[in-house]
Amino acid sequence: MARQRHNAKHQKPSVKHERVERREHKLELKARKHAESEASHVQRAEELDTQHSEYVPSLSVLFRFLALVRVSGALLSPIQDCDEVYNYWEPLHFLQFGAGKQTWEYSPQYSLRSYAYLHIYDV
């Protein structure tokens, strides 16, 4: 009976040892699979980066491009609203030189607009 107990004591560590080894083996397999999948994801990401490299302009280039668009738009487009010319430039010319067209809004008969705004540009 003493031998059976002695053998049972020695068998328990070996069974426990096998279980621990199995767990460690499973953990190693999981770690390998994880490392392999992560390596494949990194490789795939690098391949995509080399295939689809995007150009991102600097702020200086972007500002210059937008300034060019704005200036060319201002120089090349005609005046879209006739009121910009007829209601402001013509009365200003009338104030400066005493000759020119006077719109009905500025005429003394109706006086819907004041010359005060135009006097700022009369200087």
MODELLER restraints for C-alpha pairs under 7 A, 6 or more apart:
rsr = mdl.restraints
at = mdl.atoms
rsr.add(forms.Gaussian(group=physical.xy_distance, feature=features.Distance(at['CA:87:A'], at['CA:103:A']), mean=6.54, stdev=0.5))
rsr.add(forms.Gaussian(group=physical.xy_distance, feature=features.Distance(at['CA:90:A'], at['CA:100:A']), mean=6.56, stdev=0.5))
rsr.add(forms.Gaussian(group=physical.xy_distance, feature=features.Distance(at['CA:90:A'], at['CA:101:A']), mean=5.85, stdev=0.5))
rsr.add(forms.Gaussian(group=physical.xy_distance, feature=features.Distance(at['CA:90:A'], at['CA:102:A']), mean=6.77, stdev=0.5))
rsr.add(forms.Gaussian(group=physical.xy_distance, feature=features.Distance(at['CA:91:A'], at['CA:101:A']), mean=6.67, stdev=0.5))
rsr.add(forms.Gaussian(group=physical.xy_distance, feature=features.Distance(at['CA:91:A'], at['CA:102:A']), mean=5.56, stdev=0.5))
rsr.add(forms.Gaussian(group=physical.xy_distance, feature=features.Distance(at['CA:91:A'], at['CA:103:A']), mean=6.95, stdev=0.5))
rsr.add(forms.Gaussian(group=physical.xy_distance, feature=features.Distance(at['CA:92:A'], at['CA:118:A']), mean=6.02, stdev=0.5))
rsr.add(forms.Gaussian(group=physical.xy_distance, feature=features.Distance(at['CA:92:A'], at['CA:122:A']), mean=6.78, stdev=0.5))
rsr.add(forms.Gaussian(group=physical.xy_distance, feature=features.Distance(at['CA:93:A'], at['CA:100:A']), mean=6.39, stdev=0.5))
rsr.add(forms.Gaussian(group=physical.xy_distance, feature=features.Distance(at['CA:94:A'], at['CA:100:A']), mean=4.96, stdev=0.5))
rsr.add(forms.Gaussian(group=physical.xy_distance, feature=features.Distance(at['CA:94:A'], at['CA:101:A']), mean=6.57, stdev=0.5))
rsr.add(forms.Gaussian(group=physical.xy_distance, feature=features.Distance(at['CA:94:A'], at['CA:102:A']), mean=6.77, stdev=0.5))
rsr.add(forms.Gaussian(group=physical.xy_distance, feature=features.Distance(at['CA:96:A'], at['CA:122:A']), mean=6.58, stdev=0.5))
rsr.add(forms.Gaussian(group=physical.xy_distance, feature=features.Distance(at['CA:104:A'], at['CA:110:A']), mean=6.76, stdev=0.5))
rsr.add(forms.Gaussian(group=physical.xy_distance, feature=features.Distance(at['CA:105:A'], at['CA:111:A']), mean=5.64, stdev=0.5))
rsr.add(forms.Gaussian(group=physical.xy_distance, feature=features.Distance(at['CA:105:A'], at['CA:112:A']), mean=4.86, stdev=0.5))
rsr.add(forms.Gaussian(group=physical.xy_distance, feature=features.Distance(at['CA:105:A'], at['CA:113:A']), mean=5.52, stdev=0.5))
rsr.add(forms.Gaussian(group=physical.xy_distance, feature=features.Distance(at['CA:106:A'], at['CA:112:A']), mean=6.20, stdev=0.5))
rsr.add(forms.Gaussian(group=physical.xy_distance, feature=features.Distance(at['CA:106:A'], at['CA:113:A']), mean=5.29, stdev=0.5))
rsr.add(forms.Gaussian(group=physical.xy_distance, feature=features.Distance(at['CA:106:A'], at['CA:114:A']), mean=6.60, stdev=0.5))
